[in-house]
Amino acid sequence: MNADRLPSVAPEVTATLVENLSPRLRKRLDAAVTKLGARTTRRDGDTVTIEVDDETELRLHAPGGVVATTDAITCGCLLAPACVHRAAAACAAPAADLAPELVDRPTAEVPDPAPVTDPAPVADLASVTGLAPTPALDSASSPEVASPEQRAAADALWSAGAAVLEAGVEGAGAVTQSALLRAAHTARLRQLPRASGAALSVVTLLRAARAGDPSYRTADLVTALAELLGTAHRVGTSSGAELAAVRGRARRPYSPDGSLRLYGLFTEPVVTDSGHGGVRTWVAGSDGRLFTVGDVAPGGVGRALGVADRAVRLGDSALTHRELGRAGLAVAGATVSPDGRLGAGKGVKAVTARGAAWTEPPLAALWETPPSEQAARALRSTSRYADPDGGGSDLLFLDVELLGAVRESGGSCLLARCAGGVPVRLTVADDDPALAHRDNVTLLAAAPGTLLRIIGRLVPAPHPRLTLLACSHPSGEGTIDLGFDRLRRADLPDPTAPVHPAPPRPGRTDAHSPLYLLERRVEQTVPAGRAALGMLGDVTAETRRIRRAGLPTAAGLLTALCASAARRDRDLFGRLLPADTDGFATYWLAAARYTAAVAESLCSAAWEPTREGVR
């Protein structure tokens, strides 16, 4: 049975079914989930049936695609409704997010870019984590603070997240996940949609990790846990506008933006790990602002290829998405979300208009901003601590000279040189063979010396790196949507090219930065749990190396993290006391957010041109 074939189950349904199990059945729950995953399923309308055995069937009734009540899951075994099968089915199914726009990214103070200096003094961990307490608010004119119910909901989320860190992926089974789901449901009821969405993301990633999903990455779970813990903690320490940002919004707000004259840039395919597919078309306003028009729904890469040639859902325009990427629109009564998505309400009117070439105003101005400024702007947008209502995009607009292919540990990518002599690695946005990304990048790597105008998405790394989305045609005529349009060898000026070794980066200190010594401890905690980190022993040599590199805060965090993981106090009779999970979670969160901030600083500095103009 594939979990994707099961309907989504509301978090409170899963939590209730697990909580109602007896202690004996809870111990058997993880095994039951695994066993149920091997059974066949069939769908009949809104009902999905699982064959538990030759004589027993389990049914999930999901009107609208979501199992919303415990009674909607029924089992035909003799122990029903108190059997383990109902809870196992709920745990095997995806967790429903009843507000699809639920998740906002956390906000926090991020140190100014500085590649090798310490962003915070070692003694002040609050400045690293963003968990500094808010002063007491007594006056009647004081900003709004979280209610006691919201604080209690946030505390429950913190405890559930800390329990995941304590147990690690291997120990965070269905019971631990149900505690997170219950906390997420309570947070939603207490008007904390952002924290609730973070908890659901952690549950989804935990299930992917335990199921051996090839798309799972430990770094994603590190990010999700840091978001959950940081947001939960800040509910009780924020006030006023900051509290509103921490609470988040259950739905993406769209605000009126009057009349807009839009010029198409390009169209990109969107294929998600959850099985959704579609397209996103990028357009720019006459003032240089970027907007998107999207169409994403369940369907995968096949839907992405089909939707590209469907009309956009915006006013009366008959343009398809791919046509809009090269044409223009005049929009009246436009509505826009904080992240630049154009609304398609009944009051929106749109008609086709003339587009503009990338070398013509107003689009040409996008390529005039220095690469370092564009990278800094994109980092502010993509940071996990970015203001969710801050707008901005992660796109960079560069004029480059292709240098050919460059070998990397994970394969090869296209090397190019942009303004200031900065070498940029251009990678494939999606490796799916049905899309044209891989083939196009391979052909471009065979044409060194070619001058192109490109659009790419920033990849945070200690060296300049982009995923390549669109480029000007090598002949200079028109543009190429690299996910959909396919280049031919006849389009290229040179059919052959050598493979260049990775260029050296003289004068760069980030290549030798020992920050990874702290990063790997942060990541090791997630799959193995606190106990595994506590068995590492003495880390003096590692902290000494980090201090020599000018990162005393990183050294202090590594020492504190490992000491907290190993600390187990005893009572007067010599018996071990429960571990301090809250204290360990605080140190882990500090280390996770610190490493992310330094990594962003290194990325920003990598885009600065050297004095010699080459790297």
C-alpha positions in Angstrom: 0.0 0.0 0.0 1.3 3.4 -0.9 0.5 6.2 1.6 -0.3 8.5 -1.3 -3.3 6.3 -2.1 -4.8 7.0 1.3 -6.9 10.0 2.0 -5.6 12.7 4.3 -6.6 12.4 7.9 -7.2 15.4 10.2 -4.6 15.7 12.9 -7.1 15.6 15.7 -8.5 12.3 14.3 -5.1 10.6 14.4 -4.3 12.0 17.8 -7.7 10.8 19.3 -7.4 7.3 17.9 -3.9 6.9 19.3 -4.8 8.4 22.7 -7.7 5.9 23.0 -5.5 2.9 22.6 -4.5 0.9 25.6 -0.9 0.9 26.7 -0.4 -2.6 25.3 -1.8 -1.6 21.9 0.3 1.5 21.8 3.5 -0.6 22.0 2.2 -2.5 18.9 1.2 0.5 16.9 4.4 1.0 14.9 4.5 -2.6 13.9 0.8 -2.4 12.9 1.5 0.7 10.7 4.3 -1.2 8.9 2.1 -4.3 8.5 -0.8 -2.3 7.2 1.5 -0.6 4.7 1.9 -4.0 2.9 -1.8 -4.5 2.4 -3.7 -3.7 -0.8 -6.1 -0.8 -1.1 -9.0 0.0 -3.4 -11.0 3.2 -3.8 -14.7 3.5 -4.4 -15.8 7.1 -4.6 -15.0 8.8 -1.3 -14.2 5.5 0.5 -10.8 3.8 0.6 -10.8 0.1 1.7 -7.7 -1.7 3.1 -7.7 -5.5 3.3 -6.4 -6.2 6.7 -6.6 -10.0 6.1 -8.8 -12.4 4.1 -11.8 -11.7 6.3 -11.3 -8.2 7.6 -11.6 -4.9 5.9 -10.7 -1.4 7.1 -12.6 1.6 5.5 -11.7 5.3 5.5 -14.6 7.5 4.4 -13.2 10.8 3.2 -15.7 13.2 1.7 -13.8 16.0 0.0 -10.6 13.9 0.3 -10.2 14.4 4.1 -11.1 12.0 7.0 -12.5 14.6 9.4 -14.0 12.4 12.2 -13.0 9.2 14.1 -16.2 7.6 13.0 -15.1 7.9 9.4 -12.6 5.1 10.0 -14.2 1.7 10.6 -12.8 -1.8 11.0 -14.5 -5.2 10.7 -12.3 -7.0 13.2 -13.7 -8.4 16.5 -11.9 -5.8 18.6 -13.3 -2.8 16.8 -13.7 0.0 17.5 -10.9 -0.4 20.2 -8.6 -2.2 17.8 -5.1 -1.0 16.7 -6.1 -1.1 13.0 -8.0 2.2 13.0 -5.1 4.1 14.6 -2.6 2.4 12.4 -4.5 3.5 9.2 -4.7 7.1 10.5 -0.9 7.1 11.2 -0.1 5.6 7.8 -2.2 8.2 5.9 -0.9 11.8 5.2 -1.8 14.4 7.8 -4.4 16.8 6.5 -3.7 20.5 6.6 -7.2 21.9 6.6 -5.7 25.4 5.8 -3.4 24.8 2.8 -1.8 28.2 3.1 -1.0 27.5 6.8 2.8 27.5 7.0 4.7 30.8 7.3 8.4 30.9 7.8 9.7 32.0 11.2 11.3 35.4 11.8 14.3 36.2 13.8 17.2 38.6 14.0 19.9 37.4 11.6 23.5 38.7 12.0 24.9 41.0 9.3 26.8 39.1 6.6 30.3 38.4 7.8 32.0 35.2 6.5 34.5 34.5 9.2 33.5 36.6 12.2 31.4 35.4 15.1 27.7 36.7 14.8 27.3 36.7 18.6 29.3 36.5 21.8 29.5 33.1 23.3 27.9 34.0 26.5 24.7 35.4 24.9 22.9 32.4 23.5 19.6 34.3 23.4 21.0 36.6 20.7 21.8 33.5 18.6 18.5 31.8 19.0 16.2 34.8 18.8 14.7 33.6 22.1 15.5 36.7 24.2 12.6 37.4 26.6 10.3 40.3 26.2 10.2 42.8 29.0 7.1 42.8 31.2 4.2 44.8 29.8 2.1 46.4 32.5 0.6 49.6 31.1 -2.8 49.8 29.4 -1.2 51.0 26.2 1.3 48.1 26.0 1.3 46.0 22.8 -0.9 42.9 22.6 0.6 39.7 24.1 -0.3 36.1 23.7 -3.2 34.8 25.7 -2.7 32.2 28.4 -4.4 29.6 26.1 -2.0 30.4 23.3 1.0 30.2 25.7 -0.2 26.8 26.8 -0.7 25.6 23.2 2.8 26.8 22.4 4.3 25.1 25.4 2.7 21.8 24.2 4.2 22.3 20.8 7.6 22.9 22.4 7.4 19.8 24.5 6.3 17.7 21.6 9.2 19.0 19.4 11.7 18.5 22.3 10.5 14.9 22.6 11.3 14.3 18.9 14.9 15.6 19.5 15.1 13.3 22.5 14.0 10.2 20.7 15.4 10.9 17.2 13.8 9.6 14.0 14.1 6.0 15.0 12.3 6.6 18.3 9.7 9.1 17.1 7.1 6.5 16.2 3.3 6.9 15.9 2.8 7.7 19.6 5.3 10.6 19.4 3.8 11.8 16.2 0.3 11.7 17.6 1.4 14.0 20.4 2.7 16.5 17.8 -0.6 16.2 15.9 -2.6 16.9 19.0 -0.5 19.9 19.8 -0.9 21.1 16.2 -4.7 20.8 16.4 -4.8 22.7 19.7 -2.5 25.4 18.2 -4.8 25.8 15.3 -7.8 26.2 17.6 -5.9 28.8 19.6 -5.2 30.9 16.4 -1.6 29.9 16.0 -1.6 28.6 12.4 2.1 29.1 11.8 3.2 27.0 14.7 0.5 24.4 13.8 1.8 24.2 10.2 5.4 23.8 11.4 4.3 20.8 13.6 2.5 19.1 10.6 5.7 19.6 8.5 7.7 17.8 11.2 5.2 14.9 11.3 5.3 14.6 7.5 9.1 14.5 7.4 9.3 12.0 10.3 7.0 9.7 8.4 9.1 10.1 5.2 12.3 9.3 7.1 10.9 6.2 8.8 9.4 5.0 5.5 12.8 5.3 3.7 11.4 7.9 1.2 14.3 8.7 -1.2 13.2 12.3 -1.3 13.8 12.7 2.5 16.7 14.9 3.6 17.9 15.3 7.2 18.5 18.9 6.6 14.8 19.4 5.8 13.8 17.9 9.2 16.5 20.1 10.9 14.9 23.1 9.4 11.3 22.1 10.2 12.2 21.3 13.9 14.0 24.6 14.2 11.0 26.4 12.9 8.7 24.5 15.2 10.8 25.1 18.4 11.6 28.7 17.5 8.1 29.7 16.7 6.6 27.9 19.8 9.1 29.6 22.1 8.5 33.1 20.6 4.7 32.9 21.2 5.3 33.7 24.8 8.1 36.3 24.3 6.6 38.4 21.5 4.2 41.2 21.5 2.5 43.6 19.1 3.4 43.3 15.4 6.0 40.7 16.2 3.4 38.5 17.8 1.1 38.8 14.8 4.0 37.6 12.6 4.7 34.7 15.0 1.0 33.7 15.0 0.9 33.6 11.2 -2.2 33.5 9.0 -4.4 30.6 8.2 -5.0 31.9 4.7 -2.9 34.0 2.4 -4.2 37.5 2.3 -4.7 39.3 -1.0 -4.8 43.1 -1.0 -6.0 45.4 -3.8 -3.3 46.8 -6.0 -5.2 48.8 -8.6 -4.2 48.6 -12.2 -1.0 46.8 -13.3 0.9 46.7 -16.6 2.7 43.3 -16.6 5.4 41.9 -18.8 6.1 38.2 -19.1 9.5 36.8 -18.0 9.3 33.0 -18.1 7.3 30.0 -17.1 8.7 27.2 -14.9 7.2 23.7 -14.1 6.3 23.0 -10.5 6.5 19.4 -9.3 6.4 18.7 -5.5 7.2 15.6 -3.5 3.6 15.4 -2.4 2.5 14.6 -5.9 1.3 18.0 -7.0 2.2 19.4 -10.3 1.6 22.6 -12.3 3.3 25.7 -13.5 4.3 29.1 -12.3 4.6 32.0 -14.7 6.7 35.0 -13.6 5.8 38.5 -14.8 7.2 41.9 -13.9 5.4 45.2 -13.4 6.4 48.5 -15.0 8.1 49.4 -11.7 10.2 46.3 -11.6 8.1 44.4 -9.0 7.9 40.6 -9.6 4.6 38.7 -9.6 3.5 35.1 -10.3 0.5 33.4 -11.8 0.3 29.8 -10.8 -1.8 26.7 -11.4 -0.7 23.8 -9.1 -2.9 20.8 -8.1 -2.5 17.0 -7.6 -1.1 15.4 -10.7 2.7 15.3 -10.7 4.9 16.0 -13.7 2.3 15.0 -16.2 0.0 17.8 -15.1 2.9 20.3 -15.2 3.5 19.5 -18.8 -0.2 19.8 -19.7 -1.1 22.9 -17.7 1.7 24.9 -19.4 -0.5 25.2 -22.5 -3.7 26.0 -20.7 -5.1 29.5 -20.4 -4.1 31.4 -17.3 -6.8 31.9 -14.6 -6.7 35.7 -14.6 -9.5 37.9 -16.0 -10.6 37.4 -19.6 -7.1 36.7 -20.9 -6.9 33.8 -23.4 -3.1 33.5 -23.1 -1.6 30.2 -22.0 1.0 30.2 -19.3 3.9 29.7 -21.8 2.5 32.5 -24.0 2.2 34.8 -21.0 5.9 34.2 -20.2 6.7 36.1 -23.4 3.7 38.5 -23.7 2.1 41.0 -21.5 -1.1 41.8 -19.6 -3.0 44.8 -18.6 -4.8 44.1 -15.3 -7.5 46.2 -13.6 -8.7 45.5 -10.1 -5.6 43.4 -9.3 -5.2 41.7 -6.0 -1.8 40.6 -4.8 -0.5 38.5 -1.9 2.5 39.5 0.2 4.7 37.0 -1.8 3.6 38.4 -5.1 0.9 36.0 -6.2 -1.8 37.5 -8.4 -5.3 36.8 -7.3 -8.0 35.6 -9.7 -11.1 37.0 -8.1 -14.3 37.9 -9.8 -13.4 41.6 -9.8 -10.1 41.1 -11.6 -10.1 42.1 -15.3 -7.1 41.3 -17.6 -6.5 41.6 -21.3 -3.6 40.7 -23.5 -1.0 43.4 -24.1 2.4 43.7 -25.8 5.3 42.1 -24.0 8.9 43.3 -23.8 12.2 41.7 -24.6 14.7 41.1 -21.8 16.9 43.8 -23.3 14.1 46.4 -23.4 12.7 48.5 -20.5 11.3 47.8 -18.0 12.7 44.2 -18.0 16.3 45.2 -18.8 16.5 47.0 -15.4 16.3 43.6 -13.7 19.8 42.7 -15.0 21.4 46.1 -14.0 21.5 45.4 -10.3 24.9 44.0 -9.2 24.9 40.3 -8.5 26.0 40.7 -4.9 23.0 43.0 -4.2 20.7 40.5 -5.9 22.1 37.6 -3.8 21.6 39.6 -0.6 18.0 40.3 -1.5 17.4 36.7 -2.4 18.9 35.5 0.9 16.6 37.8 2.8 13.7 36.2 1.0 14.7 32.5 1.3 16.0 32.7 4.9 14.1 30.5 7.3 14.0 33.6 9.5 12.6 35.9 6.9 9.6 38.0 7.5 6.7 36.0 5.9 5.1 39.2 4.8 8.3 40.8 3.6 7.8 39.9 -0.1 10.8 39.7 -2.4 11.9 36.7 -4.5 14.8 34.3 -4.7 15.5 34.9 -8.4 18.7 36.4 -9.7 19.1 38.0 -13.2 22.6 37.7 -14.5 24.6 38.2 -17.7 27.1 35.4 -17.9 29.8 33.8 -20.0 29.6 30.0 -20.1 32.8 28.2 -19.2 31.7 24.6 -19.6 31.1 21.7 -17.3 32.7 21.4 -13.9 33.0 18.2 -11.8 31.6 18.1 -8.4 31.2 15.3 -5.8 27.6 14.7 -6.7 28.2 14.8 -10.5 28.8 17.9 -12.7 27.2 21.2 -13.3 27.5 24.2 -15.7 30.2 26.8 -14.8 29.7 30.4 -15.8 31.3 33.7 -15.0 29.1 36.8 -14.2 29.9 40.4 -13.5 33.0 41.1 -11.4 34.5 37.8 -12.5 32.5 35.8 -10.0 32.3 32.1 -11.0 28.7 30.7 -10.7 27.7 27.1 -10.7 24.5 26.6 -12.6 22.6 23.4 -11.7 19.5 21.6 -12.9 16.2 22.7 -11.4 14.5 19.3 -11.7 16.1 16.0 -12.8 12.8 14.5 -13.9 13.5 13.1 -17.5 10.1 14.3 -18.6 11.3 17.9 -18.2 13.9 19.5 -20.4 16.1 20.9 -17.6 18.9 18.3 -17.7 19.1 18.0 -21.4 19.3 21.8 -21.9 22.0 22.3 -19.2 24.0 19.5 -20.7 23.9 21.1 -24.2 24.8 24.5 -22.8 27.8 23.0 -21.0 29.1 22.1 -24.5 29.3 25.7 -25.6 32.0 27.5 -23.7 32.4 31.2 -24.5 28.7 31.7 -25.1 27.3 34.9 -23.7 23.8 34.5 -22.2 21.3 36.5 -20.1 19.9 34.1 -17.5 17.4 33.8 -14.7 18.1 31.5 -11.8 17.1 30.6 -8.3 19.6 31.2 -5.5 20.9 28.0 -3.9 22.3 29.0 -0.4 25.9 27.6 -0.4 29.4 28.9 0.5 30.0 29.5 -3.2 27.8 31.2 -5.8 25.2 28.7 -7.0 21.9 28.9 -8.9 19.4 26.5 -10.3 19.0 27.6 -14.0 15.4 28.4 -14.9 15.5 30.5 -18.1 18.0 32.0 -20.5 18.2 34.0 -23.7 18.5 31.9 -26.8 22.2 31.3 -27.8 21.4 32.9 -31.2 20.1 36.1 -29.5 16.6 35.5 -30.8 14.0 35.1 -28.0 14.2 33.3 -24.7 14.2 29.7 -23.5 12.1 28.3 -20.7 14.5 25.6 -19.7 11.9 23.3 -18.1 9.7 23.2 -21.2 11.7 24.4 -24.3 14.3 22.0 -25.7 17.5 23.3 -27.2 19.1 21.6 -30.2 22.8 21.2 -31.1 22.2 23.4 -34.1 21.3 26.3 -31.7 24.8 26.2 -30.1 27.9 27.9 -31.6 30.3 25.1 -30.5 29.4 21.4 -30.4 32.2 20.3 -28.2 33.8 21.5 -25.0 36.3 20.2 -22.4 35.3 19.5 -18.8 37.0 22.0 -16.6 38.2 21.2 -13.1 36.5 23.2 -10.3 38.2 26.7 -10.2 40.2 27.6 -7.2 38.9 30.3 -4.9 42.1 32.2 -3.8 41.8 34.2 -0.6 38.6 32.4 0.4 38.4 31.3 4.1 35.0 29.6 3.9 36.4 26.6 2.1 38.4 25.9 5.2 35.8 26.9 7.8 35.3 24.3 10.5 31.7 25.3 10.9 30.7 21.9 9.6 31.9 20.4 12.9 28.9 22.1 14.6 26.6 21.5 11.7 27.1 17.8 11.7 26.4 17.5 15.4 23.1 19.4 14.9 22.2 17.0 12.1 23.3 13.9 13.9 20.8 14.6 16.7 17.8 14.3 14.4 18.2 10.7 13.3 19.8 9.3 16.4 18.4 11.4 19.3 20.0 13.1 22.3 21.6 9.9 23.7 23.7 9.2 20.6 25.1 12.7 20.7 25.9 12.3 24.4 28.1 9.3 23.7 30.5 11.3 21.5 32.9 11.9 24.4 35.4 14.8 24.5 35.0 17.4 21.8 37.9 19.6 23.0 39.9 19.1 19.8 37.0 20.2 17.6 36.2 23.3 19.7 39.9 24.3 19.7 39.9 24.1 15.9 36.7 26.2 15.7 38.1 28.8 18.0 41.3 29.1 15.9 39.1 29.9 12.9 37.6 32.9 14.8 34.2 31.3 15.7 34.1 31.3 19.6 30.3 31.2 19.6 30.3 28.1 17.5 32.8 26.5 19.9 30.8 27.4 22.9 27.6 26.1 21.3 29.3 22.8 20.5 30.6 22.4 24.0 27.2 23.2 25.6 25.2 21.0 23.2 27.3 17.9 23.8 27.5 18.5 27.5 23.7 18.9 27.7 23.3 15.7 25.7 25.5 13.7 28.0 24.3 15.2 31.3 22.2 12.8 33.4 21.8 13.7 37.1 21.0 11.1 39.9 18.8 11.4 42.9 20.0 10.7 46.5 19.7 6.9 46.0 21.8 7.0 42.8 19.0 6.5 40.4 19.0 8.3 37.1 16.7 11.3 36.9 14.8 12.1 33.7 16.9 13.9 31.1 16.5 17.7 30.7 14.8 17.6 27.3 13.9 21.3 27.4 17.5 22.4 28.2 18.9 20.2 25.4 16.3 21.4 22.9 17.2 25.0 23.7 20.9 24.4 23.0 20.1 22.4 19.9 17.9 25.2 18.6 20.6 27.8 19.3 23.2 25.7 17.4 20.8 25.1 14.4 19.9 28.8 14.1 23.5 29.9 14.5 24.8 27.6 11.8 22.1 28.8 9.4 22.9 32.5 10.1 26.6 31.9 9.5 25.9 29.9 6.3 23.9 32.7 5.0 26.7 35.2 5.8 29.1 32.9 3.9 26.8 32.7 0.9 26.3 36.5 0.8 30.1 37.1 1.0 30.8 34.6 -1.8 28.9 36.8 -4.3 31.2 39.8 -3.6 33.7 40.4 -6.5 37.3 40.1 -5.6 39.7 43.0 -6.0 41.4 41.3 -8.9 38.0 40.7 -10.5 38.6 36.9 -10.7 38.2 34.0 -8.2 
